[in-house]
Amino acid sequence: MQVLELSIEGRGFAVPTAHVEEVVPMVETRILPESPSWMIGVFDHRGTLTPLLDLHLLVNASPARSLVGSRIMVIRMAIGESNDPDAERRAVGLLAEAVEEVVEVDPADESDFSGLRTESHAYLGRVLRKNGTTLQMIDPDRILDVSHREILFGSTTE
């Protein structure tokens, strides 16, 4: 499986490339009043205003800084139930200071650690080894809980 490797405060993470539509440099954003701290604002992505979220804050780190190497991962996020493969999806930008490269990993490697499944960190998955370091998988569909998805997309139960 291919993953996009990134680093947040020296910790390695990986996002499956199947979820990543595109990686773009940091762009001008429109800040929205009274938005949650994890929402930076909206940006124009190919003619569509797209929410930009701070991936650092979402994984309990310090806010991402806008650096020369900062990148936005444009992903297609499920707006309904995160475990529904047929859920409607919308483009969302995730800002990270250090997006490294696309790497190949073996998600079935028995020597990897399956990770701790906790309700507050449901988006964190397996811990994989890569060249003497570790990468923890991030499930983009689970990075926002139901209440956060409702703030971002509105109620999905009508």
C-alpha positions in Angstrom: 0.0 0.0 0.0 1.2 3.5 -0.8 1.1 6.2 1.9 2.0 9.8 2.1 4.6 10.2 4.8 4.6 13.3 7.0 6.1 14.6 10.2 4.4 16.4 13.0 6.6 17.6 15.9 9.2 14.9 15.0 6.6 12.1 15.0 6.1 10.2 11.7 2.6 9.7 10.4 1.2 8.3 7.1 -2.0 8.9 5.2 -3.1 6.3 2.6 -2.7 7.8 -0.9 -6.1 6.4 -1.8 -7.5 9.2 0.3 -5.3 12.0 -1.1 -6.5 13.8 -4.2 -3.6 16.2 -4.4 -0.8 17.9 -2.4 -0.5 21.7 -2.9 1.6 24.4 -1.4 0.1 26.7 1.3 -2.2 29.3 -0.3 -4.0 32.3 0.9 -7.0 31.4 3.1 -10.1 33.2 4.2 -10.4 33.0 8.0 -14.0 32.5 9.2 -15.1 34.2 12.4 -16.0 31.9 15.4 -14.7 28.8 13.6 -13.2 26.0 15.7 -9.5 26.3 16.5 -8.7 23.3 14.2 -10.3 25.1 11.2 -7.9 27.5 9.5 -10.4 28.8 7.1 -11.3 28.1 3.4 -9.2 28.3 0.3 -9.9 28.3 -3.4 -9.1 24.8 -4.7 -9.7 24.6 -8.5 -12.7 27.0 -8.3 -14.3 25.5 -5.2 -14.0 27.0 -1.7 -12.6 24.2 0.4 -12.3 24.0 4.2 -8.7 24.0 5.4 -8.0 22.1 8.7 -4.9 22.2 10.9 -3.8 18.5 10.9 -1.4 19.4 13.8 -4.2 20.5 16.1 -6.3 17.5 15.1 -3.5 15.1 16.3 -3.0 17.0 19.5 0.1 18.9 18.5 0.9 22.6 18.4 -0.7 24.6 15.6 0.9 24.1 12.2 3.0 27.1 11.0 3.0 28.4 7.5 6.5 27.5 6.4 8.1 27.3 3.0 7.7 23.5 3.1 4.2 23.5 4.5 1.7 21.6 2.3 -2.0 21.1 2.0 -3.2 17.5 1.4 -6.5 17.7 -0.4 -8.5 14.7 0.7 -12.0 13.4 0.0 -13.5 13.1 3.5 -16.7 11.1 4.3 -19.3 13.5 5.5 -21.6 10.9 7.0 -20.6 7.7 8.9 -16.9 7.3 8.6 -17.1 3.6 8.2 -19.6 3.7 5.4 -17.7 3.0 2.1 -20.6 4.6 0.1 -20.7 7.8 2.2 -20.9 11.1 0.3 -17.5 12.7 0.2 -16.3 16.3 0.1 -12.9 17.8 -0.5 -11.1 19.1 2.6 -7.5 20.4 3.0 -5.3 19.2 5.8 -2.3 21.5 6.5 1.0 19.9 7.6 4.4 21.6 8.0 6.4 18.6 6.7 4.9 16.4 4.0 7.8 14.1 3.1 7.2 11.6 0.3 5.1 8.7 -1.0 6.4 5.4 0.3 5.3 1.8 0.0 4.4 0.0 3.3 3.1 -3.5 4.1 0.0 -3.0 6.2 -0.1 -6.7 7.0 3.4 -6.9 8.4 3.0 -9.0 11.6 6.0 -7.2 13.3 4.2 -3.9 13.2 2.0 -2.7 16.1 -1.7 -2.6 15.6 -2.1 0.6 17.6 -4.4 1.5 20.4 -8.0 2.0 19.5 -9.4 4.7 21.7 -12.5 6.7 21.1 -10.7 10.1 21.4 -8.1 9.1 18.9 -10.1 6.8 16.6 -8.2 8.2 13.5 -4.9 6.7 14.6 -4.1 3.2 13.3 -1.2 0.8 13.0 2.3 1.8 13.8 4.6 0.8 10.9 8.4 0.5 10.7 10.2 2.3 7.9 14.0 2.5 7.7 14.6 2.5 11.5 11.8 4.9 12.3 8.1 4.5 12.9 5.0 5.9 11.1 1.5 5.9 12.6 -1.3 5.5 10.1 -4.0 8.3 10.0 -7.5 7.4 8.8 -8.7 10.7 7.3 -12.4 9.6 7.4 -12.1 9.3 11.2 -10.1 12.4 12.0 -13.2 14.4 12.8 -15.8 13.0 15.2 -19.5 13.3 14.3 -19.9 16.6 16.1 -17.0 18.1 14.2 -18.3 16.8 10.8 -21.6 18.4 11.6 -19.9 21.7 12.3 -18.0 21.4 9.0 -20.7 19.9 6.7 -24.0 20.4 8.5 -26.2 17.7 9.7 -26.1 14.5 7.6 -29.3 13.0 9.1 -32.3 14.6 7.5 
